[in-house]
Amino acid sequence: MSDQARSPGLPRIAVVGTGRMGTAMVTRLSAAGARPIVYNRTRSKAEALGDLDGVSVADTPREAAGAEIVVVSLGDDAALLATYQGGDGLVSGLRSGSVIVDTSTVDPQTVLALSPQVEAAGGRLLDAPVSGSVQLVEKGELTFMVGGDAGTLDRVRPVLEVLGRHVFHVGGQGAGAVMKLAVNTVVMALNQTLSEALVLAERAGVERSTAYDVLAASAVGAPFVQYKRPAFEHPDQTPVAFSLDLVAKDLDLIVQLADRLGVPMHQAVANRRVARAAIEAGLGAKDMSAVAGFLATDQARR
């Protein structure tokens, strides 16, 4: 369905959090005729989107919560709690029947703690993390993993289908957050293993581009391997897509969830150790692919 066909039926939408993913969502929604309201803690980041068609900037999360659907994209649990709660928080501004679609990657326990607060204010909360890059948002090809009420999901599905190609209802409240951590367990493992493979091949005399050609054409050539190629081959010329600071944050959430469930996660624990070491070496703001460069250093062998 084209954006032009979708736009007349779209409700008023707010986007809370205009980082890389949030900004891409606002851009996509604006192009589809949604006229979104945007809020960001650093107001200048939200104001930078003011030139897009129909975009307006809210002063507080409470003001943004006046929309029928509020899409949230924040970096961690602390930011989520601060944005939802308090006199100017999202919960205080919800209208009866409003739906919050939270795409943040957070602890499922945080989702379960916030849901009753949202419902007490007359709204509904869907935990709906996404898999995909900024480029996939721009093309409307994200994958949504949604936890919560199936009927509520049906109400917001037309909006999610502007942003994503696949919308999965994975279970009750918190199941979306769980599924995102499961997906990121694999993503972090691919990043670590790909980094190790490239460094191994290079150290033995195979050029990185040649090694990448082979890996991309082999049985391990997953979508991650394909779209991360520029970041691994030209790290200084490729924008940061997912920082090592966020990698470590997600790995902490993964290991914490596994500990609560009694699930052994040996590879995730090892990947977290490497991510933390890379951050200690000053690479926290670098893209996750910087693990390859770190593994090639003397510091990584200590």
N, C-alpha and C positions, 0 to 999 in steps of 0.2 A: 504494500500500500504506500502511495507517495505521501510526502509531508503535506502537500496541498490537500489531499483527501483527509488527512488526519486532523488538521488544524481546527476546523470548525467545531469538532466535538471535544477538544481538550479543555479540561477545567482550569481554574487558576492554580498555578503551581509556584511554589517557592523552592529555592535551592539554598540550603544552609551549609556553608563551607565551600569556598572557591579556591581550593588548591588545584593541582593539576587535573584531577578527575572532575571535581566540581565545576571548574571553569569549562571543561569540554562538554559537560552535561548542559550547562547554561547555553552554550553556543549552539548545541544541537537542538535544544528545546526552542530557542529563539527562532532558529531557521524553520522549525515546524509550526510556527505561529502561536507558541504558547504564552508569550509575553510574561516571562517569569519574574518573580520578586527574588532578589538575592540578598544574602546576609553573610558577612565574614567578620570575624573578630578584629582583623586588621582591615578597617573600612576601605582603605585605598585599593586593596585587591578586588573588592566588590565593585568599587567605583570604576575600575579599569574596564568593566564589562558594560558600562553605561552607554557605549556607542552602539551596542547590539540592538536590533529592532525590538521595541517593547519592553526592554529590561528596566526595572526600577530597583532602587537600593533601600533596604530596610535598615532602621537604626538599631534594632534589637531583635533577638530571636523571637520575642513575644510578638513583635509586629509581623515578622515573616510567617508566624503560625496562623495568621488570618486566612491563608490560602486553603483551598480544599485539599490539596495534596502537598506535603512538605517532604522534599527529598533531602536527606542529610548525608553529607560526605565529610567526615572528620577523621583526624589522625589517630586518636587513641581514646581509651576509656575516660581519662580525666577530662579531656576536651568535651566528650559526649555528656558527661554528668553536669559539667559547668554550663553547657548550652541548654540542656533540658530544664534544669532546676533553677530556683530563685525567682524573684519578682519579675525580672525581665526575661525569664527563660521560655522555652518553647511551650512547656506544659501550661504555663499561666495564660498563654494567648490562644490556645486551641478553641476552635469552634466545635459545636456538636456535630459529629459525623466526619470531622477531618481525619485524614490518614497520614501518618508519618511513615515514609519509606526510608528506612535507615540502611544506607549502603556501606557504612563504616565497618572496618575489620576490628572487632572487639571481643572481649570475653562474653560467652553466652550468658554468664551470670549477670552481667551488666544489663543485657537485654531483658532478662527476667525480672530484674529489679525495677526497670523503668516502665515496663508494660502496664502494671497496675496504676501507676501515676498518670499515664496517658489516658487509660480507660476511665479513671475517676474524673477526668476533665472532659469526658465525652468523646474522646478520639479513639483511634485504633492504631496500633503499632505493628508494622511488618519489619522484621529484620531481613534485609534483602541485599547482602553483599554481592559484589560483582567480580567476575573474572574477565580480564581483558585490559588492554592498554588504552592510552589516550586516543591513539589512532583508531581503535575499534569503537570508541565512543563516537568519534567524528563520523564514522560510517554507519552507526546504529547497529553494531554487531556485538555488543556486550553479552555476557551470560549472567543472568540473575539467579541466585539461589535464595529462595524466599521461605521464611518460616513465619507461621501465624495462620490466621483464619483464611480459609480458601475463598470464602465469599468476598472478603475484603480485597484479596488479591485480584479477583475478577473485576472489581470496581476500578482498580488502578492499572490493570493490564494494558489498556490503550496507551497510557503514558510510558510504561516500561518498554512497550514495543517500539516507541520512537527511539529509545536508547539501545535496545538489545535485540538480538536475533533469537536467543533462547531464554525462556522464563520457566524455571523449574520450581514447583511447589514441593519442598523437601520435607515438610512436616510441620509440627506445632511451633509455638513461640520458642525462639532460640536455636531452632534447627538450621536456619540459614547461617547463623554465626558459626555453628559447629562445622557445617559443610565447607564454609570458606577456609577455616583453619585446616581442614582435611586437604583441600585443593592446594593451599599454600605449603603444606608439608611436602607435596610432590614438586611444586615450583622451586622451593629452596633446595631440595635434593638435586633437581636438574641443574640448577645454577652452580652448586658445589661440584657436582660430578663433571659437568662440562668444563668448568674452570680447571679442574685437575687434569682432565684429558688433554686440553690444549697445552697446558704447561709441560706435561709429560712429553707430548709429541715435539714441542719446540726444543725442549732440553736435549732431545735425542737427534735434533737436526732437521726436523720436518717444519717447513714454514707454516705459520699459523693459518694463512689463507688456504693452503693446501689441506691442512688437517680439517679445517672447517668445511671445505668442499666435501670431503669424505664423510664426516659426521652428519652433515645435513642430508646427504643422499643415502645414508644407511638406515638401519632399523631404528636408530635412536633419534631420527630427524623429526622430532615432535614440533608442533607450532612454536613452542618457546624457543627451540634451537633456531628455527627459521627467523623469527622476528627480532631476536636478540643479536643477530650477527653483527650489525654495525657497532653495537656497544662493545662487543668483545674484540672486534678488529680495529676499531677507531675510537677508543674510549674518550680521547680528548676532544673529539669532534661531535660526539653524540649526546644529546640532552639527557639528564638524569630522568629515568622513568620510575624507578623504585629504589629509594636510598637504602644503604646498609643499616642506617639507624632504624628504619621501618622493618627491615628484614629481622633484625634482632628483637624488636618489639613483638613481631608476629611469632617468632620462634619461642619467645617467652610464653606467649599465650598458648601455643601448641603444647609445650611441655607441661605447663600448669594444668591444662585440660586433661592431658594423658595421665598425669599424676592423680588427679581426682578420680579418673575412671579406672585406674590400675592397668593402663595399657603401656607396655614397653615401647619406647620410641628412641632406640639407640642411634639411629641415623640423625634424627632431629636434634638430639643432644650434641652430637659431634658437629653438626652444621652450626648450631648456636655457638659452640666454643670458637669455631673459626670466625664467625661473624663478629663476635666480641673482640677477638684478637685484632681483626682488621680495623675495627672502630678505635681500639686503643692505639693503633698505628696512625690514626688521624684520617681515616677514610669514611667516617660515618655519613658524611653528606654526599659521598660518591654513589654512583649507581651500583646495584648489586653485582654487576659484572666485574667490578673492581676486585672481587675476590681472586680473579685470575692473576692480576698484577701483584696482589699481596702474596699469593702462594709462590711467586717467583723470587721473592725477596729472602734475604738471610733471616729477617725477623720471624718469618713464618716457620722456619725450621727449628726455632729455639724451643 
